[in-house]
């Protein structure tokens, strides 16, 4: 198995079924990674949550949950604001 960061070595492989399968697998992993990391980008860039101040675990947890809920709304805002 090719580990993350080693996908570029797949280019050196001879053409064939293994190379195609490896390319497809790396593409699927990249799509999943992008889908998982997108909400974190929204929280950091749109809402400015880069560093956490220590205010207690409960308060920080509630703030993060609220920010993730807001990021969900941010990501579907076009669909919510579209005229029906």
C-alpha positions, -999 to +999 in steps of 0.1 A: +000+000+000+012+035-008+012+058+022+000+094+022+026+115+005+039+087-016+012+089-043+037+107-065+057+075-067+028+059-085+037+079-116+069+059-119+049+026-120+044+010-154+009+015-169-016-011-160-043-022-137-023-017-105-015+019-114-051+027-123-064+012-091-038+031-071-047+063-088-084+058-082-077+049-045-056+081-040-083+102-056-110+087-033-088+094-003-083+130-014-120+136-019-127+122+016-100+143+031-113+175+015-148+167+027-137+162+062-113+192+064-137+218+048-157+225+080-124+232+098-114+257+072-148+275+075-144+277+112-109+290+110-113+315+082-149+326+084-153+327+121-117+334+132-114+304+156-077+298+153-066+296+189-086+285+219-085+304+251-088+282+282-122+289+297-130+254+308-138+223+288-175+228+289-174+263+275-149+255+248-169+224+238-201+244+236-183+271+215-170+245+191-204+228+187-219+262+180-192+270+154-197+236+137-235+242+135-228+277+120-203+262+096-230+238+084-253+267+078-226+286+061-219+258+037-255+254+026-264+291+026-268+292-011-295+265-010-312+281+019-313+316+003-324+304-031-358+314-042-382+285-041 
